[in-house]
Structures are given as structure tokens and as C-alpha cells.
Amino acid sequence: MDNLQNFFSSFSIADSLQTLSSLVNASSLAELSATTITSYVLIIAAEMGDKSQLVCMTLASRHRALPVMLGAIAAFALLNTLAVVFGVAIANWLPEYVIAATVAVLFTVFGIHALRVTEPDADEEVEEKSGHNIFFTTFLLITVAEFGDKTQLAVVALSSTAAPIAVWLGSTLALVSTSALGVLAGRTILQKVPLVLLHKISGTIFLALAAIAAYRAYISYLL
């Protein structure tokens, strides 16, 4: 009994808080909230009208909405988990200034690309694969369509410099939101919301984050 008490007493509240702090990689709740909101706004603006939303619109027009949404949620949870884990691994292996400089370059490229968009891509069509289980059909389609896409690379970059849990939560909620709009509102909402405007917003956010990352790279290199 004494040994059991000693075992549990070895885990102090301070140790628990330190473990939690290292997991979220953030100094305060305000920082977590800001990272979550930033990730959400960035990803939802970039993904509106993109492949994953087209997948959900196509499948939801032919099947029940619930399995389509569940398949999309599962796919995004997996993709963002892989992206966050990869981003954290990069953060542990590379110097901070190298990571920040890489993030700055990536976000600059993404931002310029988004700002140059003048109309929705007409050739981005997603064909539905045969299969009786629409959940797995949605899961596979979105996983294949989004794996290695700019959104996943953005999540990798964000999680290498900010709180991974907050990045995962914000990006996953954003992708689920765009999918829900695709399932529930279909093409109607996309006809009323100018996609060019959304691309401009996402491009501006990408460039702003690129500037912040470049500044962090400069400061880290000097130190």
C-alpha cells in the first residue's frame, strides 16, 4: 500500500502541467485560442470551393448526408493528424530559423497563388467511385484528393511553429465546416459567395503569416 501511495505521489501537479504544456506547446489559453482561430480562418478561406467540398457536394447529391459527413470528418481527422505529427517532428529536428524561413517561403507561394486566382478552376472535377459503402467512398476520395495538397502542407507548416493541438483543432473544424456547407447547401451557397473573394482573403492571410514567419526566422538566426 505504501509503495502504491509513493508511486502516485511521484506525479505532482506541476509535472502534470509541464507535460500538458509541452503537448500543446503554448504558454497560455489566449495563445491556444488565437492559434485555433487563425488556423480556422486560413483553412476555411483556402478550401471553400476546393476539391474536398466538391467531393461532398457530388456525393451528397446522390446519397444520404450523414455517411458523407462522417466519411469527410474521418478523412480530415486522419490527414490533419499526419500533418501535425510531421510538423512537430520537423520542429524537433531542425533549427527554428530554418523552419520559420521554410514556412515563410511556403506561405508566400500559397499567398501569391491565391491572390492570382481570377475564377474557380473549371477542370477540378471529382468523379464518384463505385462502392456500396458511401462512408468509405467519401473517406477514400477525400484522403486521396487532399493528401499532399496545399492545405495539408499549410497545416504542417503551422504546427511546426505554433501549438499543434490548436492547429489540428482549427484546421479540422474548418475542413468539416466547408464540407458541411457542401453537403447542406450544395451549389447554391457557392453561387452566392464569390470564390475569388475567398481566395483573396486566404492569400492575404498567407502573406501576413509569411511576413511573421520571416521576422521570426531573422530574429532566431541572430540569436
C-alpha positions as CSV (number, residue, x, y, z in Angstrom):
1,M,0.0,0.0,0.0
2,D,2.8,2.4,0.9
3,N,4.5,1.6,-2.4
4,L,1.3,2.4,-4.3
5,Q,1.0,5.7,-2.5
6,N,4.6,6.6,-3.2
7,F,4.1,5.8,-6.9
8,F,1.1,8.2,-7.2
9,S,2.7,10.9,-5.1
10,S,5.7,10.9,-7.5
11,F,3.4,12.5,-10.1
12,S,2.9,16.0,-8.9
13,I,0.5,18.6,-10.2
14,A,3.5,20.6,-11.5
15,D,4.7,17.6,-13.5
16,S,1.3,17.1,-15.0
17,L,1.0,20.8,-16.0
18,Q,4.5,20.6,-17.5
19,T,3.6,17.6,-19.6
20,L,0.4,19.3,-20.8
21,S,2.3,22.4,-21.6
22,S,4.8,20.5,-23.8
23,L,1.9,18.7,-25.5
24,V,0.1,21.9,-26.5
25,N,3.3,23.9,-27.0
26,A,1.6,27.1,-25.9
27,S,2.1,29.5,-23.0
28,S,-1.5,30.5,-22.4
29,L,-5.1,29.8,-23.2
30,A,-5.2,33.0,-25.2
31,E,-2.4,31.8,-27.4
32,L,-4.2,28.5,-28.0
33,S,-7.4,30.3,-28.9
34,A,-5.6,32.7,-31.3
35,T,-3.8,29.8,-33.0
36,T,-7.1,27.9,-33.3
37,I,-8.9,30.9,-34.8
38,T,-6.0,31.7,-37.2
39,S,-5.9,28.1,-38.4
40,Y,-9.7,28.0,-38.8
41,V,-9.9,31.3,-40.8
42,L,-6.9,30.4,-43.0
43,I,-8.0,26.9,-43.9
44,I,-11.7,27.7,-44.4
45,A,-10.9,30.6,-46.8
46,A,-8.4,28.5,-48.7
47,E,-10.7,25.4,-49.0
48,M,-14.0,27.0,-49.9
49,G,-15.0,25.6,-53.3
50,D,-11.9,23.3,-53.4
51,K,-11.8,19.6,-54.2
52,S,-13.0,18.3,-50.8
53,Q,-16.1,20.4,-50.9
54,L,-16.8,19.3,-54.4
55,V,-16.5,15.7,-53.3
56,C,-19.1,16.3,-50.6
57,M,-21.4,18.1,-52.9
58,T,-21.2,15.4,-55.5
59,L,-21.8,12.5,-53.1
60,A,-24.4,14.3,-51.0
61,S,-26.5,14.9,-54.2
62,R,-26.7,11.1,-54.7
63,H,-26.6,9.7,-51.1
64,R,-27.6,10.4,-47.6
65,A,-25.8,13.3,-46.0
66,L,-24.8,11.6,-42.7
67,P,-22.4,9.0,-44.1
68,V,-20.9,11.6,-46.4
69,M,-20.2,13.9,-43.4
70,L,-18.9,11.1,-41.2
71,G,-16.5,10.0,-44.0
72,A,-15.3,13.5,-44.5
73,I,-14.7,14.0,-40.8
74,A,-12.7,10.8,-40.5
75,A,-10.6,11.7,-43.6
76,F,-9.8,15.2,-42.3
77,A,-9.0,14.0,-38.8
78,L,-6.5,11.5,-40.3
79,L,-4.9,13.9,-42.7
80,N,-4.5,16.7,-40.1
81,T,-3.1,14.2,-37.6
82,L,-0.5,13.1,-40.0
83,A,0.3,16.8,-40.9
84,V,0.6,17.8,-37.3
85,V,2.8,14.9,-36.3
86,F,5.1,15.6,-39.3
87,G,5.2,19.3,-38.4
88,V,6.1,18.5,-34.8
89,A,8.8,16.1,-35.9
90,I,10.3,18.8,-38.1
91,A,10.2,21.2,-35.3
92,N,12.2,18.8,-33.1
93,W,14.9,18.1,-35.7
94,L,15.5,21.4,-37.5
95,P,16.7,24.8,-36.1
96,E,13.9,27.3,-35.5
97,Y,15.2,29.8,-38.1
98,V,15.3,27.1,-40.8
99,I,11.7,26.1,-40.0
100,A,10.5,29.7,-39.9
101,A,12.2,30.5,-43.2
102,T,10.7,27.5,-44.9
103,V,7.3,28.4,-43.6
104,A,7.7,32.0,-44.9
105,V,8.6,30.7,-48.4
106,L,5.7,28.2,-48.5
107,F,3.1,30.7,-47.3
108,T,4.4,33.3,-49.7
109,V,4.0,30.9,-52.6
110,F,0.5,29.9,-51.4
111,G,-0.5,33.6,-50.9
112,I,0.7,34.7,-54.3
113,H,-1.1,31.7,-55.9
114,A,-4.3,32.5,-54.1
115,L,-4.2,36.2,-55.0
116,R,-3.7,35.4,-58.7
117,V,-6.8,33.3,-58.9
118,T,-9.4,35.0,-61.1
119,E,-12.1,32.3,-61.3
120,P,-12.8,28.8,-59.9
121,D,-10.8,26.0,-61.5
122,A,-13.1,24.6,-64.2
123,D,-11.1,21.4,-64.5
124,E,-11.3,20.3,-60.9
125,E,-14.0,17.7,-61.2
126,V,-14.2,14.7,-58.9
127,E,-15.8,11.5,-60.1
128,E,-17.5,9.2,-57.7
129,K,-16.0,5.8,-57.4
130,S,-18.2,2.7,-57.3
131,G,-18.9,1.2,-54.0
132,H,-21.9,0.4,-51.7
133,N,-20.4,1.9,-48.6
134,I,-20.6,5.6,-49.0
135,F,-18.7,6.3,-45.8
136,F,-15.6,4.6,-47.1
137,T,-16.1,6.1,-50.6
138,T,-16.1,9.6,-49.1
139,F,-13.2,8.7,-46.8
140,L,-11.0,7.4,-49.7
141,L,-11.9,10.1,-52.1
142,I,-11.1,13.0,-49.7
143,T,-8.0,11.3,-48.5
144,V,-6.6,10.8,-52.0
145,A,-7.7,14.2,-53.2
146,E,-6.3,16.1,-50.2
147,F,-3.1,14.1,-49.4
148,G,-0.1,16.4,-50.0
149,D,-2.4,19.2,-51.0
150,K,-1.5,22.8,-50.2
151,T,-3.9,22.7,-47.2
152,Q,-2.1,19.7,-45.6
153,L,1.3,21.5,-46.3
154,A,-0.1,24.6,-44.6
155,V,-1.1,22.5,-41.5
156,V,2.4,21.0,-41.4
157,A,3.9,24.5,-41.5
158,L,1.6,25.9,-38.9
159,S,2.1,23.0,-36.5
160,S,5.8,23.3,-36.7
161,T,5.7,26.9,-35.4
162,A,2.6,27.0,-33.2
163,A,0.6,24.9,-30.8
164,P,-0.1,21.5,-32.6
165,I,-3.3,20.8,-30.8
166,A,-4.7,24.2,-31.6
167,V,-3.6,23.9,-35.3
168,W,-5.2,20.5,-35.5
169,L,-8.5,21.7,-34.0
170,G,-8.7,24.8,-36.0
171,S,-7.9,23.2,-39.3
172,T,-10.1,20.2,-38.8
173,L,-13.1,22.4,-37.8
174,A,-12.5,24.5,-40.9
175,L,-12.5,21.5,-43.2
176,V,-15.5,20.0,-41.6
177,S,-17.3,23.4,-41.9
178,T,-16.6,23.6,-45.7
179,S,-17.7,20.0,-46.1
180,A,-20.9,20.7,-44.2
181,L,-21.6,23.7,-46.4
182,G,-21.1,21.5,-49.4
183,V,-23.4,18.8,-48.1
184,L,-26.2,21.1,-46.7
185,A,-26.2,24.0,-49.1
186,G,-24.7,22.4,-52.2
187,R,-24.0,24.6,-55.2
188,T,-26.4,27.4,-54.0
189,I,-24.1,28.8,-51.4
190,L,-21.2,28.7,-53.8
191,Q,-23.2,30.7,-56.4
192,K,-23.8,33.4,-53.8
193,V,-20.4,33.7,-52.2
194,P,-17.7,34.9,-54.6
195,L,-14.9,32.3,-54.6
196,V,-12.4,34.9,-55.9
197,L,-13.0,37.0,-52.7
198,L,-12.4,34.0,-50.5
199,H,-9.2,33.3,-52.4
200,K,-8.1,36.9,-51.9
201,I,-8.8,36.6,-48.2
202,S,-6.8,33.4,-47.9
203,G,-4.0,34.9,-50.0
204,T,-3.7,37.9,-47.7
205,I,-3.7,35.8,-44.6
206,F,-1.0,33.5,-46.1
207,L,1.2,36.6,-46.9
208,A,0.7,38.1,-43.5
209,L,1.7,34.8,-41.8
210,A,4.7,34.6,-44.2
211,A,5.9,38.0,-43.1
212,I,5.6,37.0,-39.4
213,A,7.5,33.7,-40.1
214,A,10.2,35.7,-42.0
215,Y,10.6,38.0,-39.0
216,R,10.8,35.0,-36.6
217,A,13.5,33.4,-38.8
218,Y,15.5,36.6,-38.8
219,I,15.3,37.0,-35.0
220,S,16.1,33.3,-34.4
221,Y,19.1,33.4,-36.7
222,L,20.5,36.4,-34.9
223,L,20.1,34.7,-31.6
